[in-house]
Amino acid sequence: MLKRGLIQFVPPNFSADATALVIDDEKYLAPLRELMPAAKITLSLKAVEPDQKFDVIITGNYFLLMELNPMLKDTGFLLTQFSTLHGVTKSDVINFLTYANYKESHFYEDRANKVWLVKACKSTAEVAALKEFYTDEIRAELSRLIHRVEYGIDVDENISRIKNLCRRENIFADYFNDFVAQVTCHEEAKKFLININEV
């Protein structure tokens, strides 16, 4: 971990067509290119257009966490670090990550350099895995129908639409049940919705 710092958080089998943004730090370009030879890697020395989306963002400035979150894809993550010399604690950064709407984080303490290395994920690993299966449009439609059932809106009609959507898009039962568990707020609705697509 110490040898390559933040780059060690990038999995070796990362998507070949991934996109990465490196902010103000050229030293990460070569090792990142080695891990992601086919990726589109952008080095930014200034503000980046907010409508761009990246799989990986690397920045040495953790104060940019909130600003950069919208620029991550749903399954993306941000790599950063913070020094323990300036009175910033791990708890401070965890609170900041939560406030900046990151759902999962991983830390590694580099004691030799007195820094914490951080991987901040836009989604939990569980949710990120679910998002890999179907398109944004399909997941948005499924979520909309589930919420309508959850809040008692045209329940029979929307259950029928859910079943039709699951058949049409080959949404398997385990995926559907995990999806329900992630998007519903009420336990009664969750129990009611589980397995309704098994027909």
GIWOFEN-V541126 format. One record per residue. N is the residue number from 1. RES is the residue in one letter. SS is DSSP state (h for helix, s for strand, l for the rest). PSI is psi in whole degrees, 0 to 359 (* if undefined). Layout:
BEGIN
n res ss psi
N RES SS PSI
N RES SS PSI
END
This chain:
BEGIN
n res ss psi
1 M l 320
2 L l 329
3 K l 319
4 R l 9
5 G h 229
6 L h 331
7 I h 334
8 Q h 343
9 F h 347
10 V l 119
11 P l 144
12 P l 337
13 N l 29
14 F l 154
15 S l 132
16 A l 327
17 D l 27
18 A l 159
19 T s 140
20 A s 145
21 L s 125
22 V s 125
23 I s 117
24 D l 28
25 D l 93
26 E l 340
27 K h 341
28 Y h 347
29 L h 310
30 A h 309
31 P h 329
32 L h 319
33 R h 326
34 E h 320
35 L h 329
36 M l 70
37 P l 333
38 A l 2
39 A l 156
40 K s 110
41 I s 127
42 T s 130
43 L s 124
44 S s 128
45 L l 5
46 K l 186
47 A l 142
48 V l 147
49 E l 128
50 P l 345
51 D l 356
52 Q l 144
53 K l 139
54 F s 152
55 D s 325
56 V s 135
57 I s 133
58 I s 126
59 T s 141
60 G l 356
61 N l 99
62 Y h 348
63 F h 347
64 L h 2
65 L h 314
66 M h 317
67 E h 326
68 L h 342
69 N h 314
70 P l 345
71 M l 358
72 L s 143
73 K s 163
74 D s 328
75 T s 11
76 G s 172
77 F s 157
78 L s 138
79 L s 130
80 T s 181
81 Q s 160
82 F s 146
83 S s 143
84 T h 1
85 L h 347
86 H h 20
87 G l 4
88 V l 130
89 T l 165
90 K h 320
91 S h 322
92 D h 315
93 V h 322
94 I h 317
95 N h 319
96 F h 318
97 L h 318
98 T h 315
99 Y h 326
100 A l 4
101 N l 34
102 Y l 138
103 K l 343
104 E s 143
105 S s 152
106 H s 139
107 F s 148
108 Y s 127
109 E s 118
110 D s 89
111 R l 329
112 A l 321
113 N l 2
114 K l 48
115 V s 155
116 W s 130
117 L s 137
118 V s 134
119 K s 115
120 A s 119
121 C s 139
122 K l 326
123 S l 161
124 T l 160
125 A h 323
126 E h 311
127 V h 320
128 A h 319
129 A h 319
130 L h 322
131 K h 347
132 E l 341
133 F l 316
134 Y l 165
135 T l 163
136 D h 321
137 E h 316
138 I h 316
139 R h 324
140 A h 319
141 E h 316
142 L h 317
143 S h 317
144 R h 315
145 L h 320
146 I h 317
147 H h 327
148 R h 319
149 V h 317
150 E h 323
151 Y l 18
152 G l 27
153 I l 114
154 D l 57
155 V h 308
156 D h 316
157 E h 318
158 N h 331
159 I h 317
160 S h 320
161 R h 323
162 I h 314
163 K h 318
164 N h 319
165 L h 317
166 C h 321
167 R h 313
168 R h 320
169 E l 8
170 N l 46
171 I l 112
172 F l 160
173 A h 316
174 D h 319
175 Y h 313
176 F h 314
177 N h 320
178 D h 321
179 F h 316
180 V h 315
181 A h 328
182 Q h 326
183 V h 346
184 T l 150
185 C l 333
186 H l 130
187 E h 321
188 E h 317
189 A h 321
190 K h 313
191 K h 323
192 F h 320
193 L h 332
194 I l 129
195 N l 8
196 I l 344
197 N l 4
198 E l 88
199 V l *
END
